[in-house]
Amino acid sequence: MSQIATDIADETSSAILQPPKQYAVILLNDDFTPMDFVVRVLQDIFYMPDAVAESVMLKIHHEGRGQCGVFSWDIAHTKKDQVDDASRQAEYPLRCVVEEVNDSEQ
């Protein structure tokens, strides 16, 4: 084996692959967005069944925020953009944020 091939093999074997970072999509409570709209967003964008969507909506309502799912960076931001677009079209102030998930939280 040539020296170059040996160097590449050493670098490859010593490299430890890390899983991609994960990001939580969080909906925030407000005093104006109707609960049924929040449930519909959870169903349409996050594909939650009725009972789960209602449970998450109530968590958002009572605790001020609720996690809608954990995704890779690009999917999390796409979901956030979809929530923002739906809220803007319906003229509601529903806010959505994306937060990095620590390994211990998963």
C-alpha positions as CSV (number, residue, x, y, z in Angstrom):
1,M,0.0,0.0,0.0
2,S,1.3,3.4,-0.8
3,Q,2.0,6.1,1.8
4,I,-1.0,8.2,0.7
5,A,-3.4,5.2,0.9
6,T,-2.0,4.4,4.4
7,D,-2.5,8.0,5.5
8,I,-6.1,8.1,4.2
9,A,-6.9,4.7,5.8
10,D,-5.5,5.9,9.2
11,E,-7.6,9.1,9.0
12,T,-10.7,7.2,8.1
13,S,-10.4,4.6,10.8
14,S,-9.7,7.2,13.5
15,A,-12.6,9.4,12.5
16,I,-15.7,8.7,14.6
17,L,-19.0,9.5,12.9
18,Q,-21.5,11.4,15.0
19,P,-25.2,11.2,14.5
20,P,-26.7,14.4,13.1
21,K,-28.0,16.9,15.5
22,Q,-31.7,16.9,16.2
23,Y,-34.0,19.9,16.5
24,A,-37.4,20.2,18.3
25,V,-40.2,22.2,16.8
26,I,-42.0,24.1,19.5
27,L,-45.4,25.9,19.3
28,L,-45.9,28.8,21.7
29,N,-49.1,29.8,23.3
30,D,-50.8,33.1,22.6
31,D,-54.2,34.6,23.6
32,F,-55.6,34.9,20.1
33,T,-55.1,31.8,18.0
34,P,-58.1,29.4,18.4
35,M,-57.5,26.0,19.8
36,D,-59.1,24.3,16.8
37,F,-56.6,26.0,14.5
38,V,-53.7,24.8,16.6
39,V,-55.1,21.2,16.4
40,R,-55.5,21.5,12.6
41,V,-51.8,22.7,12.3
42,L,-50.7,19.7,14.4
43,Q,-52.7,17.3,12.3
44,D,-51.9,18.8,8.9
45,I,-48.2,19.7,9.3
46,F,-47.0,17.2,11.9
47,Y,-49.4,14.4,11.0
48,M,-50.7,13.8,14.5
49,P,-53.8,11.8,15.1
50,D,-56.8,13.7,16.6
51,A,-56.2,12.6,20.2
52,V,-52.5,13.4,20.2
53,A,-53.0,16.8,18.5
54,E,-55.6,17.7,21.1
55,S,-53.3,16.6,23.9
56,V,-50.4,18.7,22.5
57,M,-52.7,21.7,22.0
58,L,-53.8,21.5,25.7
59,K,-50.2,21.3,26.8
60,I,-49.4,24.4,24.7
61,H,-52.4,26.1,26.2
62,H,-51.7,25.3,29.8
63,E,-47.9,25.3,29.9
64,G,-47.2,28.0,27.3
65,R,-45.4,25.8,24.8
66,G,-45.5,22.3,23.4
67,Q,-43.1,20.1,21.4
68,C,-44.5,19.0,18.0
69,G,-41.7,16.7,17.0
70,V,-37.9,16.2,16.7
71,F,-36.3,16.3,13.3
72,S,-33.1,17.0,11.4
73,W,-32.3,20.7,10.9
74,D,-33.7,21.0,7.4
75,I,-37.0,19.2,8.2
76,A,-37.5,21.2,11.5
77,H,-37.0,24.5,9.7
78,T,-39.3,23.4,6.9
79,K,-42.0,22.5,9.4
80,K,-41.5,25.9,11.1
81,D,-41.9,27.7,7.8
82,Q,-45.1,25.7,7.1
83,V,-46.5,26.7,10.5
84,D,-45.6,30.4,9.9
85,D,-47.2,30.4,6.5
86,A,-50.4,28.7,7.7
87,S,-50.6,31.2,10.6
88,R,-50.0,34.2,8.4
89,Q,-52.6,33.1,5.9
90,A,-55.2,32.6,8.6
91,E,-54.1,35.9,10.2
92,Y,-53.3,34.4,13.6
93,P,-50.2,35.2,15.7
94,L,-49.2,31.6,16.4
95,R,-45.5,31.4,16.9
96,C,-43.2,28.5,16.2
97,V,-39.5,28.0,17.2
98,V,-36.8,25.5,16.5
99,E,-34.5,24.5,19.4
100,E,-31.5,22.1,19.3
101,V,-32.1,19.0,21.3
102,N,-29.3,17.9,23.7
103,D,-28.3,14.2,23.5
104,S,-29.7,13.7,27.1
105,E,-33.1,15.0,26.0
106,Q,-33.7,12.5,23.2
